[in-house]
Every structure is written in C-alpha cells, then in structure tokens.
Amino acid sequence: MRAPTSALKPEEQQLRHIIEQLPAVLWTTDSDLRFTSSMGSGLSELQLQPGEINGRQNQHHEKSKKHKK
C-alpha cells in the first residue's frame, strides 16, 4: 500500500515524483513473484494504473520457467 505523499519526507517526495515521471515501469515482487508495487509513467503505455497489477503473479517469469524445462 502506498503512503500518502504528505506523510513522506521531502527527499522521498522528490524521489517518488521523479519515479512517477519516468518513461518506464518500476515494480517490486514478493518471494512468490507476485507484484507488490508498480509505478512509472510507462504504465500508461500498458493501459495500467499505478498498483493495478499488485497481487498478480509475474506471468512472464512463469512462461520463461516453462521454456527452460
């Protein structure tokens, strides 16, 4: 879950603003490779909103594991 911007330190606010403006997607996953966060302006190219994929399994990783067998 994302902290409200007002609860962040000024440095964290600046970093979050930069990340959200990047023409890229940044994400984190848990040990089961489920997305736990996603942000970046590149999400709009994928027709996604920040955090929309949270909780989903990383499908690309699952496909690549099947090809390696």
N, CA, C and O of each residue as an XYZ file, in Angstrom:
276
protein
N       0.848     -1.177      0.000
C       0.000      0.000      0.000
C       0.891      1.237      0.000
O       1.931      1.263      0.658
N       0.496      2.212     -0.707
C       1.256      3.430     -0.897
C       0.994      4.429      0.222
O      -0.155      4.661      0.598
N       2.069      5.023      0.756
C       1.930      6.040      1.793
C       1.439      7.333      1.161
O       1.836      7.669      0.045
N       0.565      8.070      1.876
C       0.152      9.373      1.342
C       1.376     10.259      1.167
O       2.284     10.241      1.998
N       1.401     11.029      0.095
C       2.556     11.883     -0.195
C       2.866     12.806      0.972
O       4.036     13.071      1.248
N       1.853     13.300      1.660
C       2.068     14.222      2.775
C       2.798     13.559      3.938
O       3.394     14.258      4.758
N       2.769     12.219      4.034
C       3.426     11.503      5.127
C       4.892     11.213      4.824
O       5.614     10.715      5.688
N       5.345     11.521      3.597
C       6.719     11.234      3.202
C       7.638     12.408      3.519
O       7.204     13.559      3.569
N       8.911     12.098      3.730
C       9.925     13.131      3.906
C      10.102     13.852      2.569
O       9.810     13.282      1.518
N      10.582     15.107      2.599
C      10.760     15.840      1.331
C      11.603     15.082      0.303
O      11.292     15.104     -0.888
N      12.664     14.414      0.751
C      13.509     13.661     -0.184
C      12.743     12.500     -0.810
O      12.904     12.201     -1.993
N      11.907     11.850     -0.001
C      11.104     10.739     -0.517
C      10.050     11.255     -1.491
O       9.754     10.602     -2.492
N       9.481     12.429     -1.202
C       8.507     13.029     -2.111
C       9.154     13.334     -3.452
O       8.561     13.073     -4.499
N      10.367     13.884     -3.433
C      11.074     14.189     -4.677
C      11.351     12.919     -5.469
O      11.130     12.878     -6.680
N      11.834     11.888     -4.791
C      12.146     10.632     -5.473
C      10.887     10.016     -6.071
O      10.904      9.556     -7.213
N       9.809     10.003     -5.314
C       8.552      9.450     -5.831
C       8.092     10.232     -7.057
O       7.636      9.635     -8.032
N       8.206     11.553     -7.022
C       7.803     12.381     -8.170
C       8.642     12.033     -9.397
O       8.107     11.907    -10.498
N       9.945     11.878     -9.215
C      10.827     11.517    -10.334
C      10.439     10.154    -10.895
O      10.309      9.995    -12.108
N      10.255      9.176    -10.018
C       9.905      7.820    -10.450
C       8.589      7.815    -11.215
O       8.463      7.141    -12.237
N       7.609      8.567    -10.722
C       6.304      8.586    -11.378
C       6.360      9.244    -12.755
O       5.485      9.001    -13.586
N       7.368     10.069    -13.007
C       7.501     10.750    -14.290
C       8.376      9.985    -15.289
O       8.376     10.305    -16.478
N       9.115      8.986    -14.823
C       9.996      8.226    -15.709
C       9.203      7.530    -16.813
O       8.128      6.991    -16.550
N       9.714      7.534    -18.040
C       9.043      6.788    -19.105
C       9.421      5.303    -19.000
O       9.960      4.711    -19.934
N       9.123      4.734    -17.847
C       9.477      3.346    -17.541
C       8.489      2.824    -16.506
O       7.652      3.567    -15.994
N       8.602      1.537    -16.208
C       7.798      0.928    -15.152
C       8.754      0.353    -14.124
O       9.651     -0.418    -14.464
N       8.564      0.723    -12.880
C       9.321      0.142    -11.776
C       8.353     -0.676    -10.937
O       7.230     -0.246    -10.675
N       8.795     -1.863    -10.515
C       7.917     -2.706     -9.720
C       8.732     -3.472     -8.695
O       9.952     -3.593     -8.801
N       8.023     -3.983     -7.703
C       8.609     -4.889     -6.719
C       7.755     -6.146     -6.683
O       6.567     -6.120     -7.005
N       8.385     -7.246     -6.285
C       7.665     -8.510     -6.130
C       8.009     -9.125     -4.787
O       9.020     -8.784     -4.172
N       7.159    -10.031     -4.343
C       7.447    -10.776     -3.123
C       8.179    -12.068     -3.495
O       8.531    -12.270     -4.657
N       8.405    -12.929     -2.522
C       9.164    -14.162     -2.772
C       8.433    -15.137     -3.697
O       9.055    -16.041     -4.254
N       7.121    -14.963     -3.866
C       6.348    -15.797     -4.788
C       6.219    -15.148     -6.165
O       5.464    -15.617     -7.017
N       6.971    -14.057     -6.371
C       6.968    -13.299     -7.618
C       5.610    -12.686     -7.938
O       5.240    -12.547     -9.104
N       4.875    -12.324     -6.895
C       3.643    -11.556     -7.070
C       4.013    -10.089     -6.944
O       4.781     -9.705     -6.062
N       3.461     -9.270     -7.832
C       3.752     -7.846     -7.790
C       3.246     -7.248     -6.485
O       2.112     -7.501     -6.080
N       4.080     -6.459     -5.833
C       3.689     -5.787     -4.592
C       3.590     -4.272     -4.785
O       2.978     -3.585     -3.967
N       4.177     -3.757     -5.839
C       4.028     -2.339     -6.174
C       4.398     -2.149     -7.637
O       5.137     -2.943     -8.217
N       3.870     -1.083     -8.220
C       4.217     -0.726     -9.596
C       3.961      0.764     -9.762
O       2.952      1.292     -9.298
N       4.893      1.430    -10.432
C       4.748      2.859    -10.682
C       5.593      3.256    -11.877
O       6.433      2.485    -12.341
N       5.368      4.447    -12.364
C       6.091      4.979    -13.506
C       5.136      5.308    -14.632
O       4.105      4.656    -14.800
N       5.486      6.328    -15.403
C       4.574      6.757    -16.468
C       4.463      5.725    -17.592
O       3.547      5.807    -18.411
N       5.377      4.758    -17.645
C       5.294      3.697    -18.640
C       4.074      2.812    -18.463
O       3.684      2.100    -19.389
N       3.467      2.847    -17.284
C       2.253      2.056    -17.065
C       1.142      2.471    -18.022
O       0.358      1.634    -18.469
N       1.076      3.759    -18.334
C       0.006      4.221    -19.232
C       0.146      3.600    -20.624
O      -0.857      3.371    -21.300
N       1.378      3.325    -21.059
C       1.587      2.653    -22.340
C       1.024      1.234    -22.317
O       0.651      0.687    -23.355
N       0.966      0.649    -21.129
C       0.415     -0.701    -20.956
C      -1.055     -0.658    -20.567
O      -1.666     -1.688    -20.281
N      -1.615      0.549    -20.559
C      -3.007      0.788    -20.166
C      -3.271      0.291    -18.746
O      -4.303     -0.319    -18.468
N      -2.300      0.571    -17.838
C      -2.416      0.199    -16.430
C      -2.297      1.436    -15.549
O      -1.716      2.446    -15.945
N      -2.851      1.339    -14.361
C      -2.741      2.382    -13.343
C      -1.708      1.946    -12.313
O      -1.484      0.747    -12.145
N      -1.066      2.899    -11.610
C      -0.125      2.511    -10.551
C      -0.807      1.573     -9.540
O      -1.900      1.857     -9.050
N      -0.143      0.466     -9.246
C      -0.668     -0.501     -8.276
C      -1.708     -1.457     -8.823
O      -2.126     -2.369     -8.111
N      -2.138     -1.281    -10.057
C      -3.202     -2.124    -10.618
C      -2.813     -3.597    -10.691
O      -3.674     -4.468    -10.569
N      -1.536     -3.884    -10.888
C      -1.106     -5.278    -11.010
C      -0.721     -5.898     -9.664
O      -0.354     -7.072     -9.605
N      -0.802     -5.121     -8.591
C      -0.435     -5.655     -7.277
C      -1.238     -6.911     -6.963
O      -2.455     -6.954     -7.146
N      -0.529     -7.933     -6.486
C      -1.162     -9.197     -6.150
C      -1.150    -10.210     -7.281
O      -1.378    -11.398     -7.050
N      -0.889     -9.759     -8.498
C      -0.847    -10.688     -9.640
C       0.511    -11.376     -9.719
O       1.534    -10.809     -9.334
N       0.501    -12.587    -10.217
C       1.736    -13.348    -10.443
C       2.450    -12.785    -11.666
O       1.803    -12.363    -12.625
N       3.775    -12.777    -11.636
C       4.564    -12.341    -12.780
C       4.455    -13.422    -13.856
O       5.163    -14.428    -13.803
N       3.587    -13.218    -14.810
C       3.308    -14.212    -15.856
C       4.507    -14.440    -16.761
O       4.741    -15.570    -17.191
N       5.266    -13.407    -17.060
C       6.436    -13.554    -17.925
C       7.430    -14.527    -17.309
O       8.005    -15.357    -18.012
N       7.633    -14.431    -16.012
C       8.561    -15.333    -15.340
C       8.055    -16.773    -15.422
O       8.837    -17.694    -15.658
N       6.782    -16.962    -15.232
C       6.198    -18.307    -15.308
C       6.402    -18.903    -16.707
O       6.723    -20.085    -16.833
N       6.221    -18.103    -17.742
C       6.421    -18.586    -19.114
C       7.867    -18.946    -19.353
O       8.158    -19.967    -19.974
N       8.785    -18.116    -18.865
C      10.215    -18.399    -19.100
C      10.650    -19.648    -18.360
O      11.523    -20.364    -18.848
N      10.068    -19.942    -17.184
C      10.407    -21.176    -16.473
C       9.962    -22.400    -17.269
O      10.659    -23.414    -17.288
N       8.806    -22.312    -17.925
C       8.285    -23.436    -18.705
C       9.185    -23.705    -19.919
O       9.397    -24.860    -20.288
N       9.714    -22.644    -20.539
C      10.572    -22.808    -21.713
C      11.921    -23.417    -21.359
O      12.552    -24.023    -22.224
N      12.379    -23.282    -20.146
C      13.683    -23.795    -19.744
C      13.672    -25.282    -19.457
O      14.731    -25.905    -19.377
N      12.492    -25.860    -19.301
C      12.404    -27.285    -18.957
C      12.761    -28.167    -20.128
O      12.737    -29.392    -20.008
